[in-house]
Amino acid sequence: MERLRRLRQFLVEVWAELKKTTWPAKQEVYGTTMVVIVTVVICASFLWVVDLILNRAMEAIFRVGG
């Protein structure tokens, strides 16, 4: 029974905190989402280029050494 009371109290406190939350506007969510997508594309492109360079370098090293 104590667990049930504690769970109820927890949920009441969670609900009280959620009422204090200020949710972002649709435009703000869109803007931050676009920033994340662009950042991910830039990072992925950079890592792809680095991978290509390192791959070619390793192929050249093993071709010469082999």
C-alpha positions in Angstrom: 0.0 0.0 0.0 2.9 2.3 0.7 4.2 1.8 -2.8 0.9 2.8 -4.3 0.8 6.0 -2.2 4.4 6.9 -3.2 3.6 6.2 -6.8 0.6 8.5 -6.6 2.6 11.2 -5.0 5.3 10.9 -7.6 2.7 11.2 -10.4 1.2 14.3 -8.8 4.6 15.9 -8.6 5.4 15.0 -12.2 2.1 16.6 -13.3 2.8 19.7 -11.3 6.3 20.0 -12.9 4.8 19.5 -16.4 2.4 22.4 -15.8 5.4 24.6 -15.2 7.0 23.6 -18.5 7.1 26.1 -21.3 6.8 24.2 -24.6 8.5 25.6 -27.7 6.5 27.1 -30.6 6.2 25.1 -33.8 8.6 27.5 -35.6 11.2 27.1 -32.9 11.0 23.3 -33.1 11.3 23.5 -36.9 14.3 25.8 -36.7 16.2 23.7 -34.2 15.4 20.5 -36.1 16.8 22.0 -39.3 20.0 23.0 -37.4 20.4 19.4 -36.2 19.8 17.9 -39.7 22.3 20.3 -41.3 24.9 19.6 -38.6 24.4 15.8 -39.0 24.8 16.1 -42.8 28.0 18.2 -42.4 29.5 15.9 -39.9 28.6 12.8 -41.9 30.1 14.4 -45.1 33.3 15.3 -43.2 33.6 11.7 -41.9 32.9 10.3 -45.3 35.7 12.3 -46.9 38.1 11.4 -44.0 37.2 7.7 -44.5 37.9 7.9 -48.2 41.2 9.6 -47.7 42.3 7.1 -45.1 41.1 4.2 -47.2 43.1 5.3 -50.2 46.1 5.9 -48.0 45.9 2.4 -46.5 45.4 0.9 -50.0 48.5 2.7 -51.2 50.6 1.6 -48.2 49.6 -2.0 -48.5 50.1 -2.0 -52.3 53.6 -0.7 -52.0 54.5 -2.8 -48.9 52.9 -6.0 -50.2 
